[in-house]
Amino acid sequence: MDKTKLVSNDLELPPLRSLDDFLLESARFQLPNLKDLEKWGNRVVNNLLYYQTNYLFMSVIIFLIVGSKAFC
């Protein structure tokens, strides 16, 4: 439990990854190999697990932006 924060008894929140790791320099963007769907599926799942806190944070920000535009 060195890099995760304990949210409740059984739920751990992974750390927020750096923007450099998530989107910029070290991010690897490439087309998936559609001939090997199992490998592609594993990569998607691993990405979602590794960056889940970033995706949650990004979703909240987008929701707030869209919600604030709806009331203007």
N, C-alpha and C positions, 0 to 999 in steps of 0.2 A: 504494500500500500504506500509506496514511496512517492509516486507521482499522481495518485488519484486522491480525490477528496471524498470522504464518507458523507453521503447525503442523509441516509437513514441506516437502519440496521443491515439491510442487504443490498442497498443500491449505492453504487459508486459512480461518481461523475469523473470521467477522464479529463485531463488538463486541456485547456484551450491551446491549440497549436498556433505557432507563429504564422503571421500573414505570409512570410517568405516561404514557409513550408507548405502552406495551404494553397496559395495561388500564384506566387511570384517565381523567384529564381529556381528553387529546388523542386518545384512541382513538375511532374512529368505528364505532359498531355500528348497522347498518341491515339491513333485509331485502334480499336480493339480488333483482334483476330477473330472474325466471325466463324471461322472454321472450327475453332476450339471454344465452344460455348461454355463448357465447364470451367475452363481457366478464366474466361472473361467474367463469368458469374462470381467466381471466388474473388477476383480482383475487386469487383463492385462491392461485395459484402465486406471485404477487408477494409476498403476505403471508407465505407459508411461507419464501420466500427471505430477505426482509427481517428476519423475526423468528426465523430458524432457531436461533440460539443460545439465545434465550429459550425456545423450545419444547423444545429439548434439555435445558436446565436444569430446566424444569418437569417433564419426563418423569422425569428422574433423581430429583427430590424426591418425586414421587408414587410411584415405584417403591420408594424407600427407606421411605416411610411405610407403604405397603401391606405391604412385606416385613417391617417391624418389627412390625406388627400380627399377622401370621401366626405369629410365633414367641412371642407373649405368651400 
